[in-house]
Amino acid sequence: MADWGPVIIATVLFVLLSPGLLFQIPAKGRVVEFGNMQTSGGSIFVHSIIFFGLITIFLIVIDVHIYTG
């Protein structure tokens, strides 16, 4: 049996937290911009910290597992 929980959660979070796709923190002119499809070094850093925090919560604290087979 394969545990697909970490793979699915990491993929979904990676897509949703891509800077500029849904939102961008910090934006160029504001604190938050939605759907602007642009990025910067600061927003990449902030989004990677948010990704790390959420992946830690889902995989270590909540201990999500999805088994197949």
Secondary structure, DSSP 8 states (H G I E B T S, - for coil): -EE-HHHHHHHHHHHHTSTTTSEESS-SSSS-EES-----HHHHHHHHHHHHHHHHIIIIIS----EE-
